[in-house]
Amino acid sequence: MKAIELTGLEGFESLRVVEADKPKPGPNQVLIEVKAAGINFAELELTKGKYPALKPLPYIFGFEAAGIVVELGSQVKGVNVGDSVAAIVSSGGYADYATADAGSLIPVPKGISFAEASSIPVQGLSAYALLKFAAKPRSHETVLVQAAAGGVGLYLVQLAKIMGARQVIALASSRQKLDLVKNLGADTAVDYSEKTWPDQVRAATGGKGVDVVLEAASGEVGDESFKLVAPFGRVVFFGARNIHDTISSEKIQQLIYKNQTLIGFNVPTLGAEKIAECVPELLKLISQGRIKLFANTTFPLVEVKKAFEAVSNRQTIGKVVLTP
Ligand SMILES: NC(=O)c1ccc[n+]([C@@H]2O[C@H](COP(=O)([O-])OP(=O)(O)OC[C@H]3O[C@@H](n4cnc5c(N)ncnc54)[C@H](OP(=O)(O)O)[C@@H]3O)[C@@H](O)[C@H]2O)c1
């Protein structure tokens, strides 16, 4: 089969198209014929060595995939050959075939394409779990979403409203992205490539500031977002970019004086039980059409470098997908 291997940690240039053996499912696993492999921002960071390598190099890359079950491990029950599923995979999703634990399969909801479904295992469930277990927006609160037109961002904008926030302020860097997040229910969309963006956010809250910052940007955007937090507000950290630059003694001082809270969130260490709680709740919202999925940017598997280039250059909106 065709697959994409990560061969080094020099960025996405280290990704190579290879011929590999089809993986074999273990007793509690299934084999999936991949129809769509989702790209995640963390994978770009992984290619640069910013996260610890998942396995010894080289290995077949890709956290997740959506496709059709074509083989069952000897102990698997409750799954059938032919089922349409999405999953965090065990063997690498950027490939014609991938294995996944049978217990972690997410059924593809009716009317949802494989490309759209590939956004559910990582981006959709991360956004849902982040709001449910960490941010917990309340009915009088304003939530600030950075990179709101990204994969996680589009879910956060929609879910924050559904899960109770009074006001969602979405940050993005182009007219097209701003229009989309507004259409999806953001009360205010602000272009954070403009110098005055913090003033625009403050004005949208009547000068009060925001109650919750969903923080993945760090750098200047992270610093300015922090200053926008209202008294008794909170910042949920979920991106791992340049964390060492993000928390300064001035910020700790602000937290103390303004009675604010810092919260960390990481979906891979959240635990299977909490994720399992989120799956039916999120799938219900998707099936009801209350959450719209966006996966219009697809690249053939063999053009993986072009796909990563587009992500790197901030040219993409929503889920970015590789199709074998
Ligand atoms: N903690 C967790 O469990 C968890 C789980 C999933 C994801 N995450 C984190 O959530 C964040 C979003 O992930 P994602 O997969 O949704 O990302 P994505 O779809 O690739 O979205 C990336 C968006 O980020 C913005 N951006 C800002 N600075 C950028 C830069 N230097 N390079 C490229 N894009 C930049 C761009 O939008 P603009 O042009 O509008 O700025 C871009 O559209 C990442 O930091 C990821 O690590 C964390």
The ligand as a MOL file (V3000), in Angstrom:
LIG
                    3D

  0  0  0     0  0            999 V3000
M  V30 BEGIN CTAB
M  V30 COUNTS 48 52 0 0 0
M  V30 BEGIN ATOM
M  V30 1 N -4.5000 20.2030 23.9590 0
M  V30 2 C -5.1370 19.4080 23.1430 0
M  V30 3 O -5.5960 18.3320 23.5450 0
M  V30 4 C -5.2840 19.7780 21.6910 0
M  V30 5 C -6.0230 18.9690 20.8360 0
M  V30 6 C -6.1740 19.3720 19.4960 0
M  V30 7 C -5.5720 20.5510 19.0710 0
M  V30 8 N -4.8250 21.2980 19.9460 0 CHG=1
M  V30 9 C -4.1860 22.5560 19.5100 0
M  V30 10 O -5.2010 23.3800 18.9380 0
M  V30 11 C -4.6030 24.2710 18.0170 0
M  V30 12 C -5.4060 24.2400 16.7080 0
M  V30 13 O -5.2470 22.9730 16.1090 0
M  V30 14 P -5.9250 22.6620 14.6970 0
M  V30 15 O -5.5540 21.2750 14.3220 0
M  V30 16 O -7.3320 23.0810 14.7510 0 CHG=-1
M  V30 17 O -5.1570 23.6630 13.7620 0
M  V30 18 P -5.4890 24.0960 12.2550 0
M  V30 19 O -6.7850 23.5780 11.7890 0
M  V30 20 O -4.2800 23.7920 11.4840 0
M  V30 21 O -5.6970 25.6690 12.4140 0
M  V30 22 C -4.6240 26.4420 12.3940 0
M  V30 23 C -5.0790 27.8860 12.3060 0
M  V30 24 O -4.2210 28.5260 13.2290 0
M  V30 25 C -3.9710 29.8290 12.7910 0
M  V30 26 N -2.5330 30.0940 12.9800 0
M  V30 27 C -2.0480 30.9620 13.8600 0
M  V30 28 N -0.7350 30.9800 13.8320 0
M  V30 29 C -0.3390 30.0830 12.9070 0
M  V30 30 C 0.9160 29.6680 12.4220 0
M  V30 31 N 2.0520 30.1690 12.8960 0
M  V30 32 N 0.9580 28.7270 11.4720 0
M  V30 33 C -0.1880 28.1930 10.9940 0
M  V30 34 N -1.4170 28.5650 11.4170 0
M  V30 35 C -1.4960 29.5070 12.3670 0
M  V30 36 C -4.4270 29.9270 11.3380 0
M  V30 37 O -5.6030 30.7300 11.3100 0
M  V30 38 P -5.4900 32.3010 11.1450 0
M  V30 39 O -4.8080 32.5290 9.8160 0
M  V30 40 O -6.8910 32.7680 11.1630 0
M  V30 41 O -4.6710 32.7860 12.2920 0
M  V30 42 C -4.7900 28.5080 10.9630 0
M  V30 43 O -5.9110 28.4720 10.1330 0
M  V30 44 C -3.1440 23.8110 17.8570 0
M  V30 45 O -2.3300 24.6360 18.6670 0
M  V30 46 C -3.1670 22.3970 18.4120 0
M  V30 47 O -1.9230 21.9710 18.8860 0
M  V30 48 C -4.6780 20.9230 21.2320 0
M  V30 END ATOM
M  V30 BEGIN BOND
M  V30 1 1 1 2
M  V30 2 2 2 3
M  V30 3 1 2 4
M  V30 4 1 4 5
M  V30 5 2 4 48
M  V30 6 2 5 6
M  V30 7 1 6 7
M  V30 8 2 7 8
M  V30 9 1 8 9
M  V30 10 1 8 48
M  V30 11 1 9 10
M  V30 12 1 9 46
M  V30 13 1 10 11
M  V30 14 1 11 12
M  V30 15 1 11 44
M  V30 16 1 12 13
M  V30 17 1 13 14
M  V30 18 2 14 15
M  V30 19 1 14 16
M  V30 20 1 14 17
M  V30 21 1 17 18
M  V30 22 2 18 19
M  V30 23 1 18 20
M  V30 24 1 18 21
M  V30 25 1 21 22
M  V30 26 1 22 23
M  V30 27 1 23 24
M  V30 28 1 23 42
M  V30 29 1 24 25
M  V30 30 1 25 26
M  V30 31 1 25 36
M  V30 32 1 26 27
M  V30 33 1 26 35
M  V30 34 2 27 28
M  V30 35 1 28 29
M  V30 36 1 29 30
M  V30 37 2 29 35
M  V30 38 1 30 31
M  V30 39 2 30 32
M  V30 40 1 32 33
M  V30 41 2 33 34
M  V30 42 1 34 35
M  V30 43 1 36 37
M  V30 44 1 36 42
M  V30 45 1 37 38
M  V30 46 2 38 39
M  V30 47 1 38 40
M  V30 48 1 38 41
M  V30 49 1 42 43
M  V30 50 1 44 45
M  V30 51 1 44 46
M  V30 52 1 46 47
M  V30 END BOND
M  V30 END CTAB
M  END
